[in-house]
Amino acid sequence: MTTPVPTRFTDDELALIDELVDSGIAENRSAVIRRGVHYLAESVRRARVGASIAASYREQPQTPEDDDLAMASALAMTEAEPW
């Protein structure tokens, strides 16, 4: 079930939406708008996750010991490959 949400768009915005419909991105204006909402929500979610990761690195920076461990793991994984 869907609920109508009255929204106003400028002529330029409608032209952009129609361009997306015409190029096959979605079958109609409503589908373009719904897709845009999902895309925006996913972008916001990813930005929040990224900010959280960056904050954790600022709070607890990587140490030279972490670098050494990461390099040792990478070498071990590479050497374990059957190539």
PyMOL Python script that loads the backbone (N, CA, C, O; Angstrom):
from pymol import cmd

cmd.read_pdbstr("""\
ATOM      1  N   MET A   1       0.839  -1.184   0.000  1.00  0.00           N
ATOM      2  CA  MET A   1       0.000   0.000   0.000  1.00  0.00           C
ATOM      3  C   MET A   1       0.884   1.247   0.000  1.00  0.00           C
ATOM      4  O   MET A   1       1.899   1.294   0.694  1.00  0.00           O
ATOM      5  N   THR A   2       0.508   2.216  -0.752  1.00  0.00           N
ATOM      6  CA  THR A   2       1.235   3.477  -0.795  1.00  0.00           C
ATOM      7  C   THR A   2       0.325   4.601  -0.326  1.00  0.00           C
ATOM      8  O   THR A   2      -0.900   4.492  -0.387  1.00  0.00           O
ATOM      9  N   THR A   3       0.935   5.677   0.142  1.00  0.00           N
ATOM     10  CA  THR A   3       0.202   6.848   0.601  1.00  0.00           C
ATOM     11  C   THR A   3       0.620   8.036  -0.236  1.00  0.00           C
ATOM     12  O   THR A   3       1.812   8.327  -0.341  1.00  0.00           O
ATOM     13  N   PRO A   4      -0.331   8.728  -0.833  1.00  0.00           N
ATOM     14  CA  PRO A   4       0.018   9.905  -1.618  1.00  0.00           C
ATOM     15  C   PRO A   4       0.613  10.993  -0.714  1.00  0.00           C
ATOM     16  O   PRO A   4       0.134  11.224   0.397  1.00  0.00           O
ATOM     17  N   VAL A   5       1.652  11.648  -1.204  1.00  0.00           N
ATOM     18  CA  VAL A   5       2.283  12.755  -0.482  1.00  0.00           C
ATOM     19  C   VAL A   5       2.336  13.937  -1.442  1.00  0.00           C
ATOM     20  O   VAL A   5       3.150  13.958  -2.365  1.00  0.00           O
ATOM     21  N   PRO A   6       1.468  14.916  -1.222  1.00  0.00           N
ATOM     22  CA  PRO A   6       1.477  16.079  -2.119  1.00  0.00           C
ATOM     23  C   PRO A   6       2.819  16.807  -2.030  1.00  0.00           C
ATOM     24  O   PRO A   6       3.276  17.150  -0.940  1.00  0.00           O
ATOM     25  N   THR A   7       3.433  17.034  -3.167  1.00  0.00           N
ATOM     26  CA  THR A   7       4.739  17.681  -3.232  1.00  0.00           C
ATOM     27  C   THR A   7       4.766  18.621  -4.422  1.00  0.00           C
ATOM     28  O   THR A   7       4.171  18.343  -5.464  1.00  0.00           O
ATOM     29  N   ARG A   8       5.449  19.712  -4.259  1.00  0.00           N
ATOM     30  CA  ARG A   8       5.580  20.671  -5.363  1.00  0.00           C
ATOM     31  C   ARG A   8       7.005  20.615  -5.893  1.00  0.00           C
ATOM     32  O   ARG A   8       7.969  20.549  -5.130  1.00  0.00           O
ATOM     33  N   PHE A   9       7.117  20.642  -7.216  1.00  0.00           N
ATOM     34  CA  PHE A   9       8.411  20.648  -7.878  1.00  0.00           C
ATOM     35  C   PHE A   9       8.468  21.826  -8.833  1.00  0.00           C
ATOM     36  O   PHE A   9       7.455  22.232  -9.402  1.00  0.00           O
ATOM     37  N   THR A  10       9.660  22.366  -9.000  1.00  0.00           N
ATOM     38  CA  THR A  10       9.835  23.419  -9.993  1.00  0.00           C
ATOM     39  C   THR A  10       9.805  22.777 -11.381  1.00  0.00           C
ATOM     40  O   THR A  10       9.874  21.556 -11.518  1.00  0.00           O
ATOM     41  N   ASP A  11       9.703  23.611 -12.386  1.00  0.00           N
ATOM     42  CA  ASP A  11       9.729  23.098 -13.758  1.00  0.00           C
ATOM     43  C   ASP A  11      11.052  22.394 -14.044  1.00  0.00           C
ATOM     44  O   ASP A  11      11.078  21.363 -14.716  1.00  0.00           O
ATOM     45  N   ASP A  12      12.145  22.947 -13.535  1.00  0.00           N
ATOM     46  CA  ASP A  12      13.457  22.331 -13.751  1.00  0.00           C
ATOM     47  C   ASP A  12      13.543  20.965 -13.082  1.00  0.00           C
ATOM     48  O   ASP A  12      14.087  20.020 -13.654  1.00  0.00           O
ATOM     49  N   GLU A  13      13.004  20.863 -11.866  1.00  0.00           N
ATOM     50  CA  GLU A  13      13.018  19.581 -11.164  1.00  0.00           C
ATOM     51  C   GLU A  13      12.177  18.539 -11.899  1.00  0.00           C
ATOM     52  O   GLU A  13      12.578  17.382 -12.025  1.00  0.00           O
ATOM     53  N   LEU A  14      11.011  18.958 -12.380  1.00  0.00           N
ATOM     54  CA  LEU A  14      10.173  18.036 -13.144  1.00  0.00           C
ATOM     55  C   LEU A  14      10.857  17.601 -14.434  1.00  0.00           C
ATOM     56  O   LEU A  14      10.730  16.452 -14.858  1.00  0.00           O
ATOM     57  N   ALA A  15      11.578  18.523 -15.051  1.00  0.00           N
ATOM     58  CA  ALA A  15      12.303  18.177 -16.277  1.00  0.00           C
ATOM     59  C   ALA A  15      13.359  17.117 -15.970  1.00  0.00           C
ATOM     60  O   ALA A  15      13.547  16.188 -16.755  1.00  0.00           O
ATOM     61  N   LEU A  16      14.053  17.250 -14.828  1.00  0.00           N
ATOM     62  CA  LEU A  16      15.043  16.245 -14.432  1.00  0.00           C
ATOM     63  C   LEU A  16      14.385  14.890 -14.190  1.00  0.00           C
ATOM     64  O   LEU A  16      14.892  13.856 -14.625  1.00  0.00           O
ATOM     65  N   ILE A  17      13.256  14.907 -13.495  1.00  0.00           N
ATOM     66  CA  ILE A  17      12.534  13.661 -13.221  1.00  0.00           C
ATOM     67  C   ILE A  17      12.096  13.020 -14.532  1.00  0.00           C
ATOM     68  O   ILE A  17      12.262  11.815 -14.725  1.00  0.00           O
ATOM     69  N   ASP A  18      11.539  13.820 -15.428  1.00  0.00           N
ATOM     70  CA  ASP A  18      11.082  13.290 -16.721  1.00  0.00           C
ATOM     71  C   ASP A  18      12.242  12.749 -17.544  1.00  0.00           C
ATOM     72  O   ASP A  18      12.097  11.760 -18.262  1.00  0.00           O
ATOM     73  N   GLU A  19      13.398  13.405 -17.435  1.00  0.00           N
ATOM     74  CA  GLU A  19      14.599  12.919 -18.127  1.00  0.00           C
ATOM     75  C   GLU A  19      14.958  11.511 -17.641  1.00  0.00           C
ATOM     76  O   GLU A  19      15.303  10.637 -18.436  1.00  0.00           O
ATOM     77  N   LEU A  20      14.872  11.309 -16.337  1.00  0.00           N
ATOM     78  CA  LEU A  20      15.174   9.993 -15.769  1.00  0.00           C
ATOM     79  C   LEU A  20      14.163   8.945 -16.227  1.00  0.00           C
ATOM     80  O   LEU A  20      14.528   7.804 -16.511  1.00  0.00           O
ATOM     81  N   VAL A  21      12.904   9.333 -16.297  1.00  0.00           N
ATOM     82  CA  VAL A  21      11.877   8.405 -16.797  1.00  0.00           C
ATOM     83  C   VAL A  21      12.160   8.078 -18.262  1.00  0.00           C
ATOM     84  O   VAL A  21      12.142   6.914 -18.662  1.00  0.00           O
ATOM     85  N   ASP A  22      12.418   9.105 -19.050  1.00  0.00           N
ATOM     86  CA  ASP A  22      12.673   8.914 -20.481  1.00  0.00           C
ATOM     87  C   ASP A  22      13.906   8.048 -20.749  1.00  0.00           C
ATOM     88  O   ASP A  22      13.965   7.340 -21.755  1.00  0.00           O
ATOM     89  N   SER A  23      14.894   8.107 -19.842  1.00  0.00           N
ATOM     90  CA  SER A  23      16.102   7.316 -20.046  1.00  0.00           C
ATOM     91  C   SER A  23      15.968   5.898 -19.480  1.00  0.00           C
ATOM     92  O   SER A  23      16.912   5.110 -19.539  1.00  0.00           O
ATOM     93  N   GLY A  24      14.796   5.580 -18.933  1.00  0.00           N
ATOM     94  CA  GLY A  24      14.549   4.220 -18.474  1.00  0.00           C
ATOM     95  C   GLY A  24      14.973   3.923 -17.047  1.00  0.00           C
ATOM     96  O   GLY A  24      14.984   2.763 -16.638  1.00  0.00           O
ATOM     97  N   ILE A  25      15.323   4.953 -16.280  1.00  0.00           N
ATOM     98  CA  ILE A  25      15.721   4.753 -14.889  1.00  0.00           C
ATOM     99  C   ILE A  25      14.552   4.201 -14.076  1.00  0.00           C
ATOM    100  O   ILE A  25      14.743   3.368 -13.190  1.00  0.00           O
ATOM    101  N   ALA A  26      13.362   4.663 -14.376  1.00  0.00           N
ATOM    102  CA  ALA A  26      12.147   4.174 -13.715  1.00  0.00           C
ATOM    103  C   ALA A  26      10.991   4.351 -14.682  1.00  0.00           C
ATOM    104  O   ALA A  26      11.095   5.070 -15.676  1.00  0.00           O
ATOM    105  N   GLU A  27       9.881   3.680 -14.372  1.00  0.00           N
ATOM    106  CA  GLU A  27       8.776   3.696 -15.338  1.00  0.00           C
ATOM    107  C   GLU A  27       7.899   4.940 -15.257  1.00  0.00           C
ATOM    108  O   GLU A  27       7.151   5.222 -16.193  1.00  0.00           O
ATOM    109  N   ASN A  28       7.974   5.694 -14.155  1.00  0.00           N
ATOM    110  CA  ASN A  28       7.164   6.909 -14.036  1.00  0.00           C
ATOM    111  C   ASN A  28       7.780   7.847 -13.002  1.00  0.00           C
ATOM    112  O   ASN A  28       8.769   7.512 -12.351  1.00  0.00           O
ATOM    113  N   ARG A  29       7.180   9.022 -12.862  1.00  0.00           N
ATOM    114  CA  ARG A  29       7.713  10.020 -11.936  1.00  0.00           C
ATOM    115  C   ARG A  29       7.747   9.505 -10.498  1.00  0.00           C
ATOM    116  O   ARG A  29       8.736   9.688  -9.787  1.00  0.00           O
ATOM    117  N   SER A  30       6.671   8.866 -10.081  1.00  0.00           N
ATOM    118  CA  SER A  30       6.604   8.363  -8.706  1.00  0.00           C
ATOM    119  C   SER A  30       7.732   7.382  -8.423  1.00  0.00           C
ATOM    120  O   SER A  30       8.340   7.414  -7.353  1.00  0.00           O
ATOM    121  N   ALA A  31       8.002   6.520  -9.377  1.00  0.00           N
ATOM    122  CA  ALA A  31       9.072   5.530  -9.194  1.00  0.00           C
ATOM    123  C   ALA A  31      10.433   6.209  -9.102  1.00  0.00           C
ATOM    124  O   ALA A  31      11.293   5.775  -8.336  1.00  0.00           O
ATOM    125  N   VAL A  32      10.633   7.274  -9.880  1.00  0.00           N
ATOM    126  CA  VAL A  32      11.893   8.020  -9.805  1.00  0.00           C
ATOM    127  C   VAL A  32      12.045   8.637  -8.421  1.00  0.00           C
ATOM    128  O   VAL A  32      13.120   8.573  -7.823  1.00  0.00           O
ATOM    129  N   ILE A  33      10.990   9.224  -7.920  1.00  0.00           N
ATOM    130  CA  ILE A  33      11.043   9.882  -6.610  1.00  0.00           C
ATOM    131  C   ILE A  33      11.274   8.849  -5.506  1.00  0.00           C
ATOM    132  O   ILE A  33      12.094   9.072  -4.616  1.00  0.00           O
ATOM    133  N   ARG A  34      10.562   7.723  -5.554  1.00  0.00           N
ATOM    134  CA  ARG A  34      10.773   6.665  -4.554  1.00  0.00           C
ATOM    135  C   ARG A  34      12.211   6.172  -4.596  1.00  0.00           C
ATOM    136  O   ARG A  34      12.845   5.983  -3.558  1.00  0.00           O
ATOM    137  N   ARG A  35      12.716   5.966  -5.802  1.00  0.00           N
ATOM    138  CA  ARG A  35      14.097   5.497  -5.946  1.00  0.00           C
ATOM    139  C   ARG A  35      15.078   6.526  -5.376  1.00  0.00           C
ATOM    140  O   ARG A  35      16.062   6.168  -4.729  1.00  0.00           O
ATOM    141  N   GLY A  36      14.796   7.795  -5.625  1.00  0.00           N
ATOM    142  CA  GLY A  36      15.638   8.858  -5.089  1.00  0.00           C
ATOM    143  C   GLY A  36      15.638   8.885  -3.567  1.00  0.00           C
ATOM    144  O   GLY A  36      16.675   9.132  -2.952  1.00  0.00           O
ATOM    145  N   VAL A  37      14.491   8.635  -2.957  1.00  0.00           N
ATOM    146  CA  VAL A  37      14.409   8.602  -1.497  1.00  0.00           C
ATOM    147  C   VAL A  37      15.251   7.446  -0.959  1.00  0.00           C
ATOM    148  O   VAL A  37      15.984   7.616   0.015  1.00  0.00           O
ATOM    149  N   HIS A  38      15.153   6.285  -1.579  1.00  0.00           N
ATOM    150  CA  HIS A  38      15.952   5.135  -1.140  1.00  0.00           C
ATOM    151  C   HIS A  38      17.444   5.407  -1.318  1.00  0.00           C
ATOM    152  O   HIS A  38      18.250   5.059  -0.455  1.00  0.00           O
ATOM    153  N   TYR A  39      17.806   6.025  -2.430  1.00  0.00           N
ATOM    154  CA  TYR A  39      19.210   6.353  -2.688  1.00  0.00           C
ATOM    155  C   TYR A  39      19.732   7.334  -1.646  1.00  0.00           C
ATOM    156  O   TYR A  39      20.836   7.166  -1.128  1.00  0.00           O
ATOM    157  N   LEU A  40      18.939   8.357  -1.338  1.00  0.00           N
ATOM    158  CA  LEU A  40      19.341   9.339  -0.336  1.00  0.00           C
ATOM    159  C   LEU A  40      19.496   8.683   1.033  1.00  0.00           C
ATOM    160  O   LEU A  40      20.472   8.942   1.736  1.00  0.00           O
ATOM    161  N   ALA A  41      18.544   7.838   1.414  1.00  0.00           N
ATOM    162  CA  ALA A  41      18.620   7.162   2.716  1.00  0.00           C
ATOM    163  C   ALA A  41      19.874   6.297   2.800  1.00  0.00           C
ATOM    164  O   ALA A  41      20.539   6.278   3.836  1.00  0.00           O
ATOM    165  N   GLU A  42      20.205   5.587   1.735  1.00  0.00           N
ATOM    166  CA  GLU A  42      21.408   4.743   1.716  1.00  0.00           C
ATOM    167  C   GLU A  42      22.670   5.599   1.777  1.00  0.00           C
ATOM    168  O   GLU A  42      23.634   5.232   2.448  1.00  0.00           O
ATOM    169  N   SER A  43      22.671   6.723   1.091  1.00  0.00           N
ATOM    170  CA  SER A  43      23.825   7.633   1.127  1.00  0.00           C
ATOM    171  C   SER A  43      24.037   8.181   2.528  1.00  0.00           C
ATOM    172  O   SER A  43      25.172   8.266   2.996  1.00  0.00           O
ATOM    173  N   VAL A  44      22.959   8.553   3.198  1.00  0.00           N
ATOM    174  CA  VAL A  44      23.058   9.070   4.566  1.00  0.00           C
ATOM    175  C   VAL A  44      23.566   7.974   5.494  1.00  0.00           C
ATOM    176  O   VAL A  44      24.421   8.231   6.342  1.00  0.00           O
ATOM    177  N   ARG A  45      23.050   6.751   5.344  1.00  0.00           N
ATOM    178  CA  ARG A  45      23.485   5.637   6.175  1.00  0.00           C
ATOM    179  C   ARG A  45      24.981   5.389   6.004  1.00  0.00           C
ATOM    180  O   ARG A  45      25.709   5.221   6.982  1.00  0.00           O
ATOM    181  N   ARG A  46      25.434   5.367   4.743  1.00  0.00           N
ATOM    182  CA  ARG A  46      26.850   5.125   4.468  1.00  0.00           C
ATOM    183  C   ARG A  46      27.718   6.247   5.030  1.00  0.00           C
ATOM    184  O   ARG A  46      28.798   5.986   5.559  1.00  0.00           O
ATOM    185  N   ALA A  47      27.259   7.486   4.921  1.00  0.00           N
ATOM    186  CA  ALA A  47      28.019   8.619   5.454  1.00  0.00           C
ATOM    187  C   ALA A  47      28.139   8.506   6.968  1.00  0.00           C
ATOM    188  O   ALA A  47      29.193   8.801   7.530  1.00  0.00           O
ATOM    189  N   ARG A  48      27.076   8.085   7.625  1.00  0.00           N
ATOM    190  CA  ARG A  48      27.119   7.926   9.086  1.00  0.00           C
ATOM    191  C   ARG A  48      28.078   6.812   9.489  1.00  0.00           C
ATOM    192  O   ARG A  48      28.829   6.953  10.455  1.00  0.00           O
ATOM    193  N   VAL A  49      28.054   5.716   8.755  1.00  0.00           N
ATOM    194  CA  VAL A  49      28.979   4.616   9.049  1.00  0.00           C
ATOM    195  C   VAL A  49      30.418   5.095   8.844  1.00  0.00           C
ATOM    196  O   VAL A  49      31.284   4.834   9.678  1.00  0.00           O
ATOM    197  N   GLY A  50      30.669   5.782   7.757  1.00  0.00           N
ATOM    198  CA  GLY A  50      32.008   6.307   7.483  1.00  0.00           C
ATOM    199  C   GLY A  50      32.475   7.269   8.562  1.00  0.00           C
ATOM    200  O   GLY A  50      33.628   7.217   8.990  1.00  0.00           O
ATOM    201  N   ALA A  51      31.581   8.148   9.002  1.00  0.00           N
ATOM    202  CA  ALA A  51      31.933   9.094  10.061  1.00  0.00           C
ATOM    203  C   ALA A  51      32.232   8.353  11.358  1.00  0.00           C
ATOM    204  O   ALA A  51      33.139   8.731  12.100  1.00  0.00           O
ATOM    205  N   SER A  52      31.483   7.317  11.624  1.00  0.00           N
ATOM    206  CA  SER A  52      31.715   6.519  12.833  1.00  0.00           C
ATOM    207  C   SER A  52      33.075   5.820  12.778  1.00  0.00           C
ATOM    208  O   SER A  52      33.804   5.790  13.770  1.00  0.00           O
ATOM    209  N   ILE A  53      33.407   5.268  11.629  1.00  0.00           N
ATOM    210  CA  ILE A  53      34.712   4.607  11.464  1.00  0.00           C
ATOM    211  C   ILE A  53      35.840   5.622  11.626  1.00  0.00           C
ATOM    212  O   ILE A  53      36.825   5.358  12.316  1.00  0.00           O
ATOM    213  N   ALA A  54      35.694   6.783  10.990  1.00  0.00           N
ATOM    214  CA  ALA A  54      36.722   7.820  11.087  1.00  0.00           C
ATOM    215  C   ALA A  54      36.885   8.292  12.535  1.00  0.00           C
ATOM    216  O   ALA A  54      38.004   8.509  13.000  1.00  0.00           O
ATOM    217  N   ALA A  55      35.771   8.447  13.238  1.00  0.00           N
ATOM    218  CA  ALA A  55      35.833   8.883  14.640  1.00  0.00           C
ATOM    219  C   ALA A  55      36.552   7.846  15.491  1.00  0.00           C
ATOM    220  O   ALA A  55      37.318   8.199  16.388  1.00  0.00           O
ATOM    221  N   SER A  56      36.308   6.560  15.215  1.00  0.00           N
ATOM    222  CA  SER A  56      36.959   5.520  16.014  1.00  0.00           C
ATOM    223  C   SER A  56      38.470   5.517  15.768  1.00  0.00           C
ATOM    224  O   SER A  56      39.245   5.262  16.690  1.00  0.00           O
ATOM    225  N   TYR A  57      38.893   5.797  14.529  1.00  0.00           N
ATOM    226  CA  TYR A  57      40.333   5.879  14.253  1.00  0.00           C
ATOM    227  C   TYR A  57      40.949   7.105  14.923  1.00  0.00           C
ATOM    228  O   TYR A  57      42.099   7.068  15.359  1.00  0.00           O
ATOM    229  N   ARG A  58      40.170   8.204  15.003  1.00  0.00           N
ATOM    230  CA  ARG A  58      40.694   9.387  15.702  1.00  0.00           C
ATOM    231  C   ARG A  58      40.820   9.115  17.195  1.00  0.00           C
ATOM    232  O   ARG A  58      41.773   9.563  17.832  1.00  0.00           O
ATOM    233  N   GLU A  59      39.858   8.383  17.756  1.00  0.00           N
ATOM    234  CA  GLU A  59      39.880   8.071  19.188  1.00  0.00           C
ATOM    235  C   GLU A  59      40.974   7.055  19.523  1.00  0.00           C
ATOM    236  O   GLU A  59      41.607   7.131  20.575  1.00  0.00           O
ATOM    237  N   GLN A  60      41.180   6.117  18.624  1.00  0.00           N
ATOM    238  CA  GLN A  60      42.189   5.086  18.868  1.00  0.00           C
ATOM    239  C   GLN A  60      42.982   4.882  17.570  1.00  0.00           C
ATOM    240  O   GLN A  60      42.699   3.966  16.798  1.00  0.00           O
ATOM    241  N   PRO A  61      43.980   5.749  17.342  1.00  0.00           N
ATOM    242  CA  PRO A  61      44.748   5.682  16.090  1.00  0.00           C
ATOM    243  C   PRO A  61      45.491   4.356  15.924  1.00  0.00           C
ATOM    244  O   PRO A  61      45.843   3.680  16.891  1.00  0.00           O
ATOM    245  N   GLN A  62      45.708   4.023  14.674  1.00  0.00           N
ATOM    246  CA  GLN A  62      46.467   2.814  14.354  1.00  0.00           C
ATOM    247  C   GLN A  62      47.918   3.007  14.788  1.00  0.00           C
ATOM    248  O   GLN A  62      48.488   4.086  14.629  1.00  0.00           O
ATOM    249  N   THR A  63      48.503   1.950  15.335  1.00  0.00           N
ATOM    250  CA  THR A  63      49.882   2.024  15.827  1.00  0.00           C
ATOM    251  C   THR A  63      50.821   1.322  14.852  1.00  0.00           C
ATOM    252  O   THR A  63      50.370   0.572  13.987  1.00  0.00           O
ATOM    253  N   PRO A  64      52.121   1.560  14.986  1.00  0.00           N
ATOM    254  CA  PRO A  64      53.089   0.828  14.155  1.00  0.00           C
ATOM    255  C   PRO A  64      52.963  -0.694  14.346  1.00  0.00           C
ATOM    256  O   PRO A  64      53.194  -1.460  13.411  1.00  0.00           O
ATOM    257  N   GLU A  65      52.598  -1.120  15.556  1.00  0.00           N
ATOM    258  CA  GLU A  65      52.407  -2.558  15.789  1.00  0.00           C
ATOM    259  C   GLU A  65      51.234  -3.094  14.970  1.00  0.00           C
ATOM    260  O   GLU A  65      51.281  -4.214  14.463  1.00  0.00           O
ATOM    261  N   ASP A  66      50.178  -2.278  14.846  1.00  0.00           N
ATOM    262  CA  ASP A  66      49.043  -2.669  14.014  1.00  0.00           C
ATOM    263  C   ASP A  66      49.480  -2.818  12.559  1.00  0.00           C
ATOM    264  O   ASP A  66      49.062  -3.746  11.868  1.00  0.00           O
ATOM    265  N   ASP A  67      50.325  -1.893  12.102  1.00  0.00           N
ATOM    266  CA  ASP A  67      50.835  -1.961  10.728  1.00  0.00           C
ATOM    267  C   ASP A  67      51.633  -3.245  10.509  1.00  0.00           C
ATOM    268  O   ASP A  67      51.474  -3.920   9.492  1.00  0.00           O
ATOM    269  N   ASP A  68      52.485  -3.572  11.468  1.00  0.00           N
ATOM    270  CA  ASP A  68      53.291  -4.792  11.356  1.00  0.00           C
ATOM    271  C   ASP A  68      52.414  -6.034  11.301  1.00  0.00           C
ATOM    272  O   ASP A  68      52.668  -6.944  10.512  1.00  0.00           O
ATOM    273  N   LEU A  69      51.381  -6.071  12.139  1.00  0.00           N
ATOM    274  CA  LEU A  69      50.475  -7.213  12.160  1.00  0.00           C
ATOM    275  C   LEU A  69      49.711  -7.321  10.836  1.00  0.00           C
ATOM    276  O   LEU A  69      49.541  -8.416  10.299  1.00  0.00           O
ATOM    277  N   ALA A  70      49.255  -6.187  10.319  1.00  0.00           N
ATOM    278  CA  ALA A  70      48.533  -6.183   9.046  1.00  0.00           C
ATOM    279  C   ALA A  70      49.435  -6.674   7.911  1.00  0.00           C
ATOM    280  O   ALA A  70      48.992  -7.445   7.060  1.00  0.00           O
ATOM    281  N   MET A  71      50.676  -6.240   7.893  1.00  0.00           N
ATOM    282  CA  MET A  71      51.613  -6.672   6.853  1.00  0.00           C
ATOM    283  C   MET A  71      51.883  -8.166   6.964  1.00  0.00           C
ATOM    284  O   MET A  71      51.919  -8.866   5.951  1.00  0.00           O
ATOM    285  N   ALA A  72      52.071  -8.659   8.179  1.00  0.00           N
ATOM    286  CA  ALA A  72      52.310 -10.091   8.375  1.00  0.00           C
ATOM    287  C   ALA A  72      51.109 -10.908   7.903  1.00  0.00           C
ATOM    288  O   ALA A  72      51.279 -11.962   7.290  1.00  0.00           O
ATOM    289  N   SER A  73      49.911 -10.433   8.183  1.00  0.00           N
ATOM    290  CA  SER A  73      48.701 -11.134   7.738  1.00  0.00           C
ATOM    291  C   SER A  73      48.603 -11.133   6.218  1.00  0.00           C
ATOM    292  O   SER A  73      48.262 -12.148   5.610  1.00  0.00           O
ATOM    293  N   ALA A  74      48.903  -9.991   5.609  1.00  0.00           N
ATOM    294  CA  ALA A  74      48.839  -9.895   4.146  1.00  0.00           C
ATOM    295  C   ALA A  74      49.848 -10.838   3.499  1.00  0.00           C
ATOM    296  O   ALA A  74      49.532 -11.513   2.520  1.00  0.00           O
ATOM    297  N   LEU A  75      51.047 -10.883   4.039  1.00  0.00           N
ATOM    298  CA  LEU A  75      52.069 -11.784   3.495  1.00  0.00           C
ATOM    299  C   LEU A  75      51.652 -13.245   3.650  1.00  0.00           C
ATOM    300  O   LEU A  75      51.812 -14.043   2.727  1.00  0.00           O
ATOM    301  N   ALA A  76      51.119 -13.589   4.819  1.00  0.00           N
ATOM    302  CA  ALA A  76      50.691 -14.974   5.051  1.00  0.00           C
ATOM    303  C   ALA A  76      49.580 -15.374   4.093  1.00  0.00           C
ATOM    304  O   ALA A  76      49.586 -16.484   3.561  1.00  0.00           O
ATOM    305  N   MET A  77      48.631 -14.479   3.872  1.00  0.00           N
ATOM    306  CA  MET A  77      47.519 -14.783   2.944  1.00  0.00           C
ATOM    307  C   MET A  77      48.031 -14.925   1.523  1.00  0.00           C
ATOM    308  O   MET A  77      47.576 -15.803   0.789  1.00  0.00           O
ATOM    309  N   THR A  78      48.969 -14.081   1.122  1.00  0.00           N
ATOM    310  CA  THR A  78      49.532 -14.142  -0.218  1.00  0.00           C
ATOM    311  C   THR A  78      50.308 -15.432  -0.419  1.00  0.00           C
ATOM    312  O   THR A  78      50.182 -16.091  -1.451  1.00  0.00           O
ATOM    313  N   GLU A  79      51.100 -15.780   0.560  1.00  0.00           N
ATOM    314  CA  GLU A  79      51.881 -17.008   0.462  1.00  0.00           C
ATOM    315  C   GLU A  79      51.007 -18.265   0.479  1.00  0.00           C
ATOM    316  O   GLU A  79      51.404 -19.307  -0.043  1.00  0.00           O
ATOM    317  N   ALA A  80      49.827 -18.164   1.076  1.00  0.00           N
ATOM    318  CA  ALA A  80      48.921 -19.318   1.134  1.00  0.00           C
ATOM    319  C   ALA A  80      48.177 -19.535  -0.192  1.00  0.00           C
ATOM    320  O   ALA A  80      47.574 -20.588  -0.399  1.00  0.00           O
ATOM    321  N   GLU A  81      48.218 -18.560  -1.067  1.00  0.00           N
ATOM    322  CA  GLU A  81      47.534 -18.696  -2.354  1.00  0.00           C
ATOM    323  C   GLU A  81      48.239 -19.764  -3.200  1.00  0.00           C
ATOM    324  O   GLU A  81      49.464 -19.875  -3.155  1.00  0.00           O
ATOM    325  N   PRO A  82      47.471 -20.552  -3.973  1.00  0.00           N
ATOM    326  CA  PRO A  82      48.063 -21.641  -4.748  1.00  0.00           C
ATOM    327  C   PRO A  82      48.702 -21.201  -6.067  1.00  0.00           C
ATOM    328  O   PRO A  82      48.992 -22.066  -6.894  1.00  0.00           O
ATOM    329  N   TRP A  83      48.924 -19.984  -6.299  1.00  0.00           N
ATOM    330  CA  TRP A  83      49.487 -19.520  -7.567  1.00  0.00           C
ATOM    331  C   TRP A  83      50.946 -19.665  -7.543  1.00  0.00           C
ATOM    332  O   TRP A  83      51.616 -19.329  -8.520  1.00  0.00           O
TER     333      TRP A  83
END
""", "prot")
cmd.dss("prot")
cmd.show_as("cartoon", "prot")
cmd.util.cbc("prot")
cmd.orient("prot")
